[in-house]
C-alpha cells in the first residue's frame, strides 16, 4: 500500500504567468504546499531565468530551483494562445502574474475579463512599485530594490562603491572566500597606515587568487549571444 503525499493546498490549480524571481518564488512555495502550478512561458524563449548561470547539463540551476514541481506550457498571449489561456482560466483557482501594471489589460486578459470567464478566480499581481503612484510603471528587480532601499551602501569594500548583496555561495566557495578574506585582512593590517583598502587588496592578490565559482553557458545562451 502506498500513501500519496498531500499538502495544505492539494486540489488547487494555479496558473503561473510570472518570471525571474519574485513571482516564481511565490508559486514555488504554493507548489511545495501541494498546489498544482501550471507555469506559462513565452514561446521560443521562456522565462528569462532559463538563461541565468550556473548551468547543469545545459539547464539553468537558478531556473530549476525556483520552478521545481510545476507543470509547464508555452502560450503566445498576443496570438492564438490567448483563447487557450482563457480555457485554462475556466478550471483554475488562481492566476498569478508579475508584469508591469496594465500589461494584462493591454493583452485583454485583465481581472475584469477573467472574472467573467471564472467568477470564483483569485487574481494576484506582483510588481516592483505597486499599481499606483509615480513609479508604478517602472520595472522592479532585486538590484533596484537594494539600491533604492540603501542596502547596497552597507556592503562592499571599505571606502568603495555600493555593492549588490548576493545569495550565500556554496560551502566550498564560502571556505575559499574565507581564506581570501583572511589574506586580505592580513595584508591590510601589515600595510602602512596610508595604504588604501584597494591597494592592500592588490597586494594580497599578488600571492593568492580570488575565489570564483566556475560557470558554463547553456547552448541556448551561447547561440543567442
C-alpha positions as CSV (number, residue, x, y, z in Angstrom):
1,X,0.0,0.0,0.0
2,X,1.4,3.4,-1.0
3,X,0.4,6.7,0.5
4,X,0.4,9.8,-1.7
5,X,1.9,12.9,-0.2
6,X,-0.7,15.6,0.3
7,X,-0.3,19.3,1.2
8,X,-2.5,22.0,2.6
9,X,-3.2,23.3,-0.9
10,X,-3.9,19.9,-2.5
11,X,-6.5,20.3,-5.2
12,X,-5.9,23.9,-6.1
13,X,-4.8,24.8,-9.6
14,X,-2.7,27.9,-10.1
15,X,-1.8,29.5,-13.5
16,X,1.6,31.0,-13.2
17,X,2.5,33.8,-15.6
18,X,5.4,35.1,-13.5
19,X,9.1,35.4,-14.5
20,X,12.5,35.7,-13.0
21,X,12.4,35.7,-9.1
22,X,9.6,37.3,-7.0
23,X,6.7,35.6,-8.8
24,X,8.3,32.2,-9.4
25,X,9.4,32.1,-5.7
26,X,5.8,32.7,-4.7
27,X,4.4,29.9,-6.9
28,X,7.3,27.6,-5.9
29,X,6.1,27.8,-2.3
30,X,2.5,27.2,-3.3
31,X,3.7,24.1,-5.2
32,X,5.6,22.9,-2.2
33,X,2.4,23.1,-0.2
34,X,0.6,20.8,-2.7
35,X,-1.0,23.1,-5.3
36,X,-0.9,22.2,-8.9
37,X,1.1,25.0,-10.6
38,X,1.0,25.4,-14.4
39,X,3.8,27.7,-15.5
40,X,3.0,29.5,-18.7
41,X,6.0,30.8,-20.7
42,X,6.7,32.8,-23.9
43,X,7.3,30.5,-26.9
44,X,10.8,30.4,-28.2
45,X,12.5,32.0,-25.2
46,X,10.7,31.1,-22.0
47,X,11.4,32.6,-18.6
48,X,14.4,35.0,-18.6
49,X,15.9,33.0,-15.8
50,X,16.4,30.0,-18.1
51,X,19.5,31.8,-19.3
52,X,20.9,32.5,-15.8
53,X,24.1,30.8,-14.6
54,X,25.1,28.4,-13.2
55,X,24.1,25.6,-15.6
56,X,23.8,21.9,-15.0
57,X,23.6,19.7,-18.1
58,X,22.7,22.7,-20.2
59,X,19.8,23.8,-17.9
60,X,19.8,26.8,-15.5
61,X,20.1,25.7,-11.9
62,X,18.6,29.1,-11.0
63,X,15.5,28.3,-13.0
64,X,15.2,24.7,-11.9
65,X,15.4,25.8,-8.2
66,X,12.5,28.3,-8.5
67,X,10.3,26.2,-10.8
68,X,10.5,22.8,-9.3
69,X,7.3,20.7,-9.0
70,X,5.5,22.8,-11.7
71,X,3.9,21.8,-14.9
72,X,4.9,23.8,-18.0
73,X,3.4,25.1,-21.2
74,X,4.2,27.8,-23.7
75,X,1.4,30.2,-24.9
76,X,1.6,33.2,-27.2
77,X,-0.8,35.5,-25.3
78,X,-0.7,38.0,-28.1
79,X,-1.9,35.4,-30.6
80,X,-3.8,32.1,-30.6
81,X,-2.6,31.3,-27.1
82,X,-4.9,33.9,-25.7
83,X,-8.0,31.7,-26.2
84,X,-6.2,28.7,-24.9
85,X,-5.3,30.6,-21.8
86,X,-8.9,31.5,-21.2
87,X,-9.8,27.8,-21.5
88,X,-7.3,27.2,-18.7
89,X,-8.7,30.0,-16.6
90,X,-12.1,28.3,-16.7
91,X,-10.9,25.5,-14.5
92,X,-8.2,27.4,-12.4
93,X,-8.4,28.7,-8.9
94,X,-5.7,31.3,-9.0
95,X,-3.9,33.4,-11.7
96,X,-0.6,35.0,-10.6
97,X,1.4,37.5,-12.8
98,X,4.2,39.9,-12.3
99,X,4.0,42.1,-15.4
100,X,4.1,45.9,-15.1
101,X,0.7,47.2,-14.1
102,X,-1.6,47.5,-17.1
103,X,0.1,44.8,-19.2
104,X,-2.6,42.2,-18.7
105,X,-5.3,44.8,-19.6
106,X,-3.4,45.5,-22.9
107,X,-3.5,41.8,-23.6
108,X,-7.2,41.8,-23.0
109,X,-6.6,39.5,-20.0
110,X,-7.1,41.8,-17.0
111,X,-9.1,40.8,-14.0
112,X,-12.4,42.3,-15.3
113,X,-12.1,39.9,-18.3
114,X,-11.0,36.9,-16.4
115,X,-13.7,37.1,-13.7
116,X,-16.3,36.9,-16.5
117,X,-14.8,33.6,-17.5
118,X,-14.4,32.3,-13.9
119,X,-16.2,34.4,-11.2
120,X,-14.5,32.5,-8.4
121,X,-11.0,33.2,-9.7
122,X,-8.4,34.7,-7.3
123,X,-6.2,37.2,-9.2
124,X,-2.8,38.0,-7.8
125,X,-0.3,40.6,-9.2
126,X,3.3,41.2,-8.1
127,X,5.1,44.4,-9.2
128,X,8.1,46.4,-8.0
129,X,6.3,49.5,-7.0
130,X,2.6,48.6,-6.8
131,X,-0.3,49.5,-9.1
132,X,-0.4,53.3,-8.2
133,X,2.0,56.1,-7.7
134,X,4.7,57.8,-9.8
135,X,6.8,54.7,-10.0
136,X,4.1,52.2,-10.9
137,X,5.3,51.6,-14.5
138,X,9.0,51.2,-13.6
139,X,10.4,47.7,-13.7
140,X,11.4,46.2,-10.3
141,X,14.4,43.9,-9.9
142,X,16.5,42.8,-6.9
143,X,19.3,45.3,-7.6
144,X,16.9,48.2,-8.0
145,X,15.3,47.4,-4.6
146,X,18.7,47.1,-2.9
147,X,19.9,50.4,-4.4
148,X,16.7,52.4,-3.6
149,X,16.4,50.8,-0.1
150,X,20.0,51.7,0.8
151,X,21.2,48.1,1.3
152,X,24.0,48.4,-1.2
153,X,25.5,51.2,0.7
154,X,26.2,48.8,3.6
155,X,28.2,46.2,1.6
156,X,31.3,46.1,-0.4
157,X,34.9,47.2,0.2
158,X,35.7,49.9,2.8
159,X,35.7,53.2,1.0
160,X,34.5,51.6,-2.2
161,X,31.3,51.9,-4.2
162,X,27.9,50.5,-3.2
163,X,27.8,46.7,-3.9
164,X,25.0,44.4,-4.6
165,X,24.4,41.7,-2.0
166,X,24.1,38.2,-3.4
167,X,22.8,34.9,-2.2
168,X,25.0,32.8,0.1
169,X,27.5,30.8,-2.0
170,X,28.0,27.0,-1.8
171,X,30.1,25.7,1.2
172,X,33.2,25.2,-0.9
173,X,33.0,28.7,-2.2
174,X,32.5,30.0,1.3
175,X,35.6,28.3,2.5
176,X,37.6,29.8,-0.4
177,X,36.1,33.2,0.3
178,X,37.0,32.9,4.0
179,X,40.7,32.1,3.0
180,X,40.7,35.1,0.7
181,X,39.3,37.4,3.3
182,X,42.0,36.3,5.8
183,X,44.7,37.0,3.3
184,X,43.2,40.4,2.5
185,X,42.8,41.2,6.2
186,X,46.5,40.3,6.9
187,X,47.7,42.4,4.0
188,X,45.6,45.4,5.2
189,X,46.8,45.1,8.8
190,X,50.5,44.8,7.8
191,X,50.4,47.6,5.2
192,X,51.4,51.2,6.0
193,X,48.5,53.3,7.5
194,X,48.4,55.3,4.3
195,X,47.7,52.3,2.2
196,X,44.2,52.2,0.8
197,X,42.0,49.0,1.1
198,X,42.2,48.6,-2.7
199,X,46.0,48.7,-2.6
200,X,46.0,46.1,0.2
201,X,43.7,44.0,-1.9
202,X,46.1,44.2,-4.9
203,X,48.9,43.2,-2.5
204,X,47.0,40.2,-1.3
205,X,46.1,39.2,-4.9
206,X,49.8,39.1,-5.8
207,X,50.2,35.8,-3.9
208,X,46.6,34.5,-4.0
209,X,43.8,34.1,-6.4
210,X,40.4,35.5,-5.7
211,X,37.8,32.7,-5.4
212,X,35.5,32.2,-8.3
213,X,32.5,29.9,-8.8
214,X,33.0,28.2,-12.2
215,X,30.1,28.6,-14.5
216,X,29.3,27.5,-18.0
217,X,26.8,28.8,-20.6
218,X,24.0,26.8,-22.0
219,X,23.9,26.1,-25.7
220,X,20.8,28.3,-26.0
221,X,22.5,31.3,-24.3
222,X,25.6,30.8,-26.4
223,X,23.6,30.8,-29.6
224,X,21.7,33.9,-28.5
225,X,24.9,35.8,-28.0
